[in-house]
Amino acid sequence: MLAKRIIPCLDVTAGRVVKGVRFVELRDAGDPVEIAKRYDDQGADELTFLDITASSDERDLILNIVEAVAAQVFIPMTVGGGVRSVEDVRRLLNAGADKVSINTAAVQNPQLVRDAADRYGAQCIVVAVDAKRVPDASPLRWEVFTHGGRRATGLDAVDWGRKMQALGAGEILLTSMDRDGTRQGFDLELTRAFSDALDVPVIASGGVGSLEHLAQGVLQGHADAVLAASIFHYGEFTVRQAKQHMAREGIEVRF
Amino acid sequence: MSSIAVVDYGMGNLRSVAKAIEHVAPQCDVVVTADSEVVRRAERVVFPGQGAMRDCMREMDARGLRSAVLEAAREKPFLGICIGLQMLFDFSEEGNTPGLGLLPGRVRRFPPNEMIDSLGNKLKVPHMGWNEVHQAAGHPLWDGITDASRFYFVHSYFAEPAQSDIVAGYSLYPFPFTCAAGRGNLFAVQFHPEKSHEAGLKLLANFAAWQPQRENDTGDIPGSRGVTA
């Protein structure tokens, strides 16, 4: 049976992995290859690198990181952040990324998703959706935000997910802007709404503060994979501990 | 020095495949190539692929690689990966594309109305992630790999061999489908060994050391038992 995946997420800028709270107070967390290897040793099913670099000069450094990690860590790697063109997708794939995540550019130019999927296959195109609850909406609704959650789009998130799937997204990385950084757990209603509406896999993201939250993402959110950053970065839990917990909850995982 | 050619017909990232082989077989000269002469000279050939099958076939032909690939698949240790497995069969439903016809059978899409697991949960397509690979037959490429080890998959289509004796491995999603097939010097896998951690690296190491027996060149995998989807 297919295992549910646990995916540590690493923020990268200027060639280093950093950790911070909501993009502020960034601190150097170390060498990307060493950190990737550590998660690999712990049994991570995939790795996601998010390039949070602001300047285009530094942006190319992520290619070096992808190359270095791909030469030593033999599990799938997704890279996102600042992907704007099919050329960006090509360069990341050639550097050794297995999947490329597109976020803001998908909203600005949905055709990019179709062009990239047509060229390289849906299997390597992840669309990242940052969603925020619409206050007081009944039934529940969520709106897509871009630019790291700062800009509203007016788009209904579930409709947007369906559209991205139709254009060729092979997977959706779904982040709750309401929960991101709060450690209160995934927005399970959001996760389930996406997972149940879509035929492609959905990765739940945003809000993990405990191992129980990871299990809830699968059991209640129906997520195919769960992504977390801080609980792993700060050494609170290892990926293996997370898997042991999920297995105890009856979730199929890979050891 | 033993040489391994990774056939590059312009469809995506081959660095991972080459790096993984270099990692497990440092004694081998691994070259990513679109040159049919280099493919012909290599002692071993890896045939990867990603994207849509029709595009893969077209790009392979556009680079004049077909005959070198066919020769290699008949003569020397040959490993197909992902679409590189699907291309070996007669035909794919994906874009109604004829394949290379080296293995009998067709490639089908996971049927939407059957993608429900035993608990009633919807299964997603692409089939993406780590699934158990059941070894249907003993084979040198399985050496040292525990039966039902997990490998990394990402695909929406799967091969349905017309002969059960070419099935070397299968996975469940939710029904059994062939994820490894071969005969003689030819072996092919639907999963990505280069992304499958220790089990995948072991399979690649086995490939780098594989000496197919001449007597099996036209025959079946010894001891094979088929699965029917």
HADDOCK unambig.tbl for C-alpha pairs under 7 A between the chains (distance, minus, plus):
assign (segid A and resid 1 and name CA) (segid B and resid 131 and name CA) 5.83 0.50 0.50
assign (segid A and resid 1 and name CA) (segid B and resid 132 and name CA) 6.42 0.50 0.50
assign (segid A and resid 1 and name CA) (segid B and resid 172 and name CA) 6.06 0.50 0.50
assign (segid A and resid 1 and name CA) (segid B and resid 173 and name CA) 6.84 0.50 0.50
assign (segid A and resid 2 and name CA) (segid B and resid 129 and name CA) 6.66 0.50 0.50
assign (segid A and resid 2 and name CA) (segid B and resid 130 and name CA) 5.79 0.50 0.50
assign (segid A and resid 2 and name CA) (segid B and resid 131 and name CA) 4.48 0.50 0.50
assign (segid A and resid 3 and name CA) (segid B and resid 129 and name CA) 6.77 0.50 0.50
assign (segid A and resid 3 and name CA) (segid B and resid 130 and name CA) 5.63 0.50 0.50
assign (segid A and resid 3 and name CA) (segid B and resid 131 and name CA) 6.24 0.50 0.50
assign (segid A and resid 5 and name CA) (segid B and resid 129 and name CA) 6.98 0.50 0.50
assign (segid A and resid 70 and name CA) (segid B and resid 16 and name CA) 6.26 0.50 0.50
assign (segid A and resid 71 and name CA) (segid B and resid 19 and name CA) 5.48 0.50 0.50
assign (segid A and resid 74 and name CA) (segid B and resid 194 and name CA) 6.12 0.50 0.50
assign (segid A and resid 74 and name CA) (segid B and resid 195 and name CA) 4.74 0.50 0.50
assign (segid A and resid 74 and name CA) (segid B and resid 196 and name CA) 6.33 0.50 0.50
assign (segid A and resid 74 and name CA) (segid B and resid 197 and name CA) 5.06 0.50 0.50
assign (segid A and resid 75 and name CA) (segid B and resid 195 and name CA) 4.31 0.50 0.50
assign (segid A and resid 75 and name CA) (segid B and resid 196 and name CA) 5.77 0.50 0.50
assign (segid A and resid 75 and name CA) (segid B and resid 197 and name CA) 5.74 0.50 0.50
assign (segid A and resid 76 and name CA) (segid B and resid 195 and name CA) 5.56 0.50 0.50
assign (segid A and resid 93 and name CA) (segid B and resid 12 and name CA) 6.63 0.50 0.50
assign (segid A and resid 93 and name CA) (segid B and resid 13 and name CA) 5.38 0.50 0.50
assign (segid A and resid 94 and name CA) (segid B and resid 12 and name CA) 6.83 0.50 0.50
assign (segid A and resid 94 and name CA) (segid B and resid 13 and name CA) 4.97 0.50 0.50
assign (segid A and resid 94 and name CA) (segid B and resid 15 and name CA) 6.81 0.50 0.50
assign (segid A and resid 96 and name CA) (segid B and resid 13 and name CA) 6.27 0.50 0.50
assign (segid A and resid 96 and name CA) (segid B and resid 15 and name CA) 5.84 0.50 0.50
assign (segid A and resid 96 and name CA) (segid B and resid 16 and name CA) 5.81 0.50 0.50
assign (segid A and resid 120 and name CA) (segid B and resid 11 and name CA) 6.89 0.50 0.50
assign (segid A and resid 120 and name CA) (segid B and resid 12 and name CA) 6.34 0.50 0.50
assign (segid A and resid 120 and name CA) (segid B and resid 51 and name CA) 5.01 0.50 0.50
assign (segid A and resid 121 and name CA) (segid B and resid 50 and name CA) 6.77 0.50 0.50
assign (segid A and resid 121 and name CA) (segid B and resid 51 and name CA) 3.86 0.50 0.50
assign (segid A and resid 121 and name CA) (segid B and resid 52 and name CA) 6.04 0.50 0.50
assign (segid A and resid 123 and name CA) (segid B and resid 126 and name CA) 6.96 0.50 0.50
assign (segid A and resid 123 and name CA) (segid B and resid 154 and name CA) 6.33 0.50 0.50
assign (segid A and resid 123 and name CA) (segid B and resid 155 and name CA) 6.79 0.50 0.50
assign (segid A and resid 170 and name CA) (segid B and resid 126 and name CA) 6.74 0.50 0.50
assign (segid A and resid 199 and name CA) (segid B and resid 124 and name CA) 5.08 0.50 0.50
assign (segid A and resid 199 and name CA) (segid B and resid 125 and name CA) 6.04 0.50 0.50
assign (segid A and resid 200 and name CA) (segid B and resid 124 and name CA) 5.16 0.50 0.50
assign (segid A and resid 200 and name CA) (segid B and resid 125 and name CA) 5.36 0.50 0.50
assign (segid A and resid 200 and name CA) (segid B and resid 126 and name CA) 6.28 0.50 0.50
assign (segid A and resid 201 and name CA) (segid B and resid 124 and name CA) 5.67 0.50 0.50
